[in-house]
């Protein structure tokens, strides 16, 4: 599995430089969790933080998972952002 994530400012303003997405969890169920660091990916928009993860498990396609991303800000503040019911469209 390859995962691409975008964290987008709700008001379409530029993301602060001190915000980063560092870790991804893709959760199929309580026994199947993929935890991985995120790497930079190109973003066409200054208000969209783009990150990517590669070499994940072969789940799906056409199943839903829960996705959790760790956001890290200034002063090492950390927050978890959750997106439920995300579709896995392809599996290679």
Secondary structure by P-SEA (a helix, b strand, c coil): cbbbbbbcccccccccccccccbbbbbccccbbbbbbbbbbbbccccbbbbbccccccccccbbbbbbbbbbccccbbbbbbbccccccccc
